[in-house]
């Protein structure tokens, strides 16, 4: 439903960063979520203006859509399905699509309709699920996406990583490069090198032992634009 027809939503304040695995409040997008029954929900989201990473394109930013899907998925797991804060999320697949809208004409307050499917539970609780989300502003649909999430406690995650839990080595952005430029050219046509700069808080706002999915999504977006 358009944001104006979602009376449950207030967009009054952003949720705590720990519930969407973000440290800086300026990177939090979710404002609330309400259960509608049968594993369906309505969530509020606010898209920032003048963010260092998001919304830098003329069209609706697919990286911003992907981050909204990621945050909504994690928030619902913690608040609606009792997944403990501190568990690891492995999001093995994500798809996003946008409609033909200009970024600066999209309203900042969004209503996100969500359906959770393929829920699998273990003795600990929710083990995996799929989220399907549709984002709308006052003028109608803006974007949609889906993501699958597998949830691991820290002990199982450590076994999956085979003990590789040391922080990533800073690869650096190179002199004269924007730290948000996450690909670099190579001699091979159509092949770019991923630049991993752990000092860039847009991607690494807390210590990680892996390259985050949002960096990979942004790298894919930049590679497509560079090739086009």
DRENDREN-824291 format. One record per residue (C-alpha): residue number from 1; residue in one letter; x, y, z. Coordinates in Angstrom, 2 decimals. Last residue first. Layout:
nr  rest  u  v  w
NUM  a  X  Y  Z
...
% end
This chain:
nr  rest  u  v  w
228  x  27.93  0.89  -20.02
227  x  30.97  -0.97  -18.73
226  x  31.70  1.63  -16.06
225  x  28.04  1.68  -15.02
224  x  27.92  -2.10  -14.74
223  x  31.19  -2.16  -12.76
222  x  29.93  0.54  -10.37
221  x  26.73  -1.38  -9.65
220  x  28.64  -4.65  -9.18
219  x  31.04  -2.97  -6.77
218  x  28.12  -1.47  -4.83
217  x  26.58  -4.92  -4.48
216  x  29.92  -6.41  -3.40
215  x  30.42  -3.67  -0.80
214  x  26.88  -4.25  0.46
213  x  27.61  -7.96  0.82
212  x  30.34  -7.36  3.34
211  x  33.91  -8.60  2.63
210  x  34.73  -10.95  5.47
209  x  36.19  -11.03  8.97
208  x  34.38  -7.87  10.05
207  x  35.11  -5.07  12.51
206  x  32.39  -2.37  12.71
205  x  31.40  0.51  10.42
204  x  33.03  -1.26  7.50
203  x  30.99  -0.48  4.38
202  x  30.20  3.25  4.64
201  x  32.89  3.31  7.33
200  x  35.73  3.27  4.79
199  x  38.82  2.29  6.83
198  x  38.36  -1.33  5.75
197  x  39.30  -0.42  2.19
196  x  38.69  -3.41  -0.05
195  x  39.09  -2.55  -3.74
194  x  37.63  -5.23  -6.00
193  x  39.55  -5.57  -9.25
192  x  37.73  -5.13  -12.54
191  x  37.38  -7.45  -15.54
190  x  35.56  -6.39  -18.71
189  x  38.77  -6.22  -20.72
188  x  41.77  -7.69  -18.83
187  x  44.54  -5.21  -18.02
186  x  42.79  -4.37  -14.73
185  x  40.72  -1.37  -13.69
184  x  39.86  -0.61  -10.05
183  x  36.58  -1.18  -8.23
182  x  35.34  0.15  -4.90
181  x  35.21  3.86  -5.60
180  x  33.76  5.00  -2.27
179  x  37.23  5.87  -0.96
178  x  37.55  8.36  -3.83
177  x  40.90  7.80  -5.45
176  x  43.81  10.27  -5.57
175  x  46.25  7.86  -3.96
174  x  45.02  4.28  -3.61
173  x  41.84  3.00  -2.01
172  x  43.47  0.77  0.56
171  x  43.70  -3.01  0.82
170  x  43.31  -2.89  4.58
169  x  43.77  -6.41  5.91
168  x  40.54  -8.01  7.05
167  x  40.08  -8.66  10.73
166  x  40.95  -12.15  11.97
165  x  38.03  -14.61  12.22
164  x  39.25  -17.40  9.97
163  x  38.65  -20.18  12.51
162  x  37.17  -22.56  10.00
161  x  34.70  -19.86  8.83
160  x  31.85  -22.35  9.07
159  x  33.13  -23.47  12.48
158  x  33.19  -19.84  13.64
157  x  29.63  -19.37  12.35
156  x  28.48  -22.43  14.27
155  x  29.92  -20.99  17.49
154  x  28.55  -17.50  16.79
153  x  24.99  -18.66  16.18
152  x  24.00  -19.00  12.55
151  x  21.10  -17.57  10.55
150  x  20.57  -18.22  6.84
149  x  18.93  -15.37  4.96
148  x  17.30  -15.25  1.55
147  x  16.57  -11.91  -0.06
146  x  13.84  -10.31  -2.12
145  x  13.43  -6.94  -3.73
144  x  11.02  -4.25  -4.78
143  x  11.23  -0.63  -5.86
142  x  9.40  2.68  -5.99
141  x  5.73  1.72  -6.06
140  x  3.15  4.42  -5.54
139  x  2.99  8.22  -5.37
138  x  3.02  8.52  -1.56
137  x  6.08  6.26  -1.36
136  x  6.21  2.53  -1.96
135  x  8.66  -0.28  -1.31
134  x  7.79  -3.95  -2.00
133  x  9.59  -6.65  -0.02
132  x  9.92  -10.43  -0.30
131  x  11.86  -12.05  2.55
130  x  13.15  -15.62  2.55
129  x  13.87  -17.65  5.68
128  x  16.55  -19.52  7.56
127  x  17.32  -21.05  10.97
126  x  14.58  -19.55  13.16
125  x  14.74  -21.06  16.62
124  x  17.45  -22.84  18.57
123  x  15.97  -26.33  18.05
122  x  15.88  -25.60  14.33
121  x  13.40  -23.65  12.23
120  x  12.89  -23.18  8.53
119  x  10.73  -20.36  7.16
118  x  10.22  -20.63  3.42
117  x  8.35  -17.32  3.28
116  x  8.33  -13.89  4.93
115  x  6.16  -11.28  3.20
114  x  7.00  -7.60  3.49
113  x  5.24  -4.38  2.53
112  x  7.61  -1.44  2.89
111  x  6.05  1.99  3.33
110  x  8.49  4.76  2.52
109  x  9.14  8.23  3.89
108  x  11.75  10.27  1.99
107  x  9.49  10.84  -1.03
106  x  10.96  9.86  -4.39
105  x  11.38  12.83  -6.74
104  x  15.13  13.18  -6.10
103  x  15.72  9.57  -7.16
102  x  13.90  9.74  -10.49
101  x  11.43  6.89  -10.98
100  x  11.16  4.21  -13.67
99  x  10.57  1.27  -11.34
98  x  13.35  -0.45  -9.45
97  x  14.37  -4.08  -9.10
96  x  16.28  -5.98  -6.44
95  x  17.42  -9.59  -6.10
94  x  19.32  -11.09  -3.19
93  x  20.90  -14.47  -2.60
92  x  23.23  -16.01  -0.02
91  x  22.44  -13.71  2.85
90  x  24.44  -15.29  5.67
89  x  23.30  -13.66  8.89
88  x  25.36  -14.11  12.06
87  x  23.86  -14.17  15.54
86  x  24.88  -11.31  17.81
85  x  21.38  -10.04  18.55
84  x  19.36  -13.16  19.26
83  x  16.73  -14.23  16.68
82  x  13.36  -13.77  18.35
81  x  11.24  -14.10  15.17
80  x  9.48  -10.73  15.20
79  x  12.11  -8.35  16.60
78  x  15.43  -9.94  15.68
77  x  14.44  -11.61  12.40
76  x  12.29  -8.62  11.44
75  x  15.22  -6.23  11.87
74  x  17.60  -8.46  9.88
73  x  15.29  -8.70  6.87
72  x  14.36  -5.01  7.01
71  x  18.03  -4.02  7.08
70  x  18.99  -6.17  4.11
69  x  15.97  -5.10  2.03
68  x  16.76  -1.43  2.72
67  x  20.43  -2.01  1.89
66  x  19.41  -3.56  -1.44
65  x  17.16  -0.61  -2.31
64  x  19.94  1.83  -1.42
63  x  22.38  -0.10  -3.59
62  x  19.81  -0.08  -6.42
61  x  19.77  3.73  -6.33
60  x  16.57  5.12  -7.86
59  x  17.70  6.99  -10.96
58  x  19.94  10.07  -10.84
57  x  22.68  8.26  -8.90
56  x  24.35  9.30  -5.63
55  x  21.40  8.09  -3.56
54  x  23.42  6.07  -1.09
53  x  27.11  6.37  -0.35
52  x  27.93  9.70  1.30
51  x  24.27  10.40  2.11
50  x  22.96  13.73  0.82
49  x  19.31  12.82  1.40
48  x  18.42  9.79  3.46
47  x  15.76  7.22  2.60
46  x  13.38  6.66  5.47
45  x  11.79  3.29  6.05
44  x  8.59  2.12  7.68
43  x  7.61  -1.50  7.82
42  x  4.40  -3.38  7.10
41  x  4.46  -7.08  7.85
40  x  3.34  -10.49  6.56
39  x  4.12  -13.75  8.31
38  x  0.46  -14.82  8.42
37  x  -0.56  -11.70  10.35
36  x  -0.17  -7.96  9.83
35  x  2.89  -7.54  12.04
34  x  4.18  -3.99  12.44
33  x  7.63  -2.63  11.64
32  x  9.46  0.55  12.60
31  x  11.85  3.29  11.45
30  x  14.24  1.41  9.17
29  x  17.00  3.25  7.25
28  x  19.97  3.27  9.65
27  x  23.18  4.66  8.11
26  x  23.00  8.05  9.85
25  x  22.53  6.19  13.14
24  x  26.09  4.88  12.85
23  x  26.65  1.34  14.17
22  x  24.68  -0.77  11.71
21  x  23.67  -4.38  12.16
20  x  19.95  -3.71  11.63
19  x  18.91  -4.31  15.25
18  x  22.22  -2.92  16.55
17  x  21.41  0.43  14.93
16  x  18.45  1.09  17.19
15  x  15.31  1.86  15.14
14  x  14.90  5.27  13.53
13  x  12.29  7.67  14.81
12  x  8.79  8.97  14.12
11  x  8.19  7.29  10.74
10  x  4.60  6.94  12.04
9  x  3.37  3.85  10.23
8  x  0.22  2.07  11.35
7  x  -1.97  4.23  9.10
6  x  -0.47  2.81  5.88
5  x  -2.56  4.48  3.17
4  x  -0.28  7.52  2.83
3  x  2.75  5.27  2.41
2  x  1.23  3.58  -0.61
1  x  0.00  0.00  0.00
% end
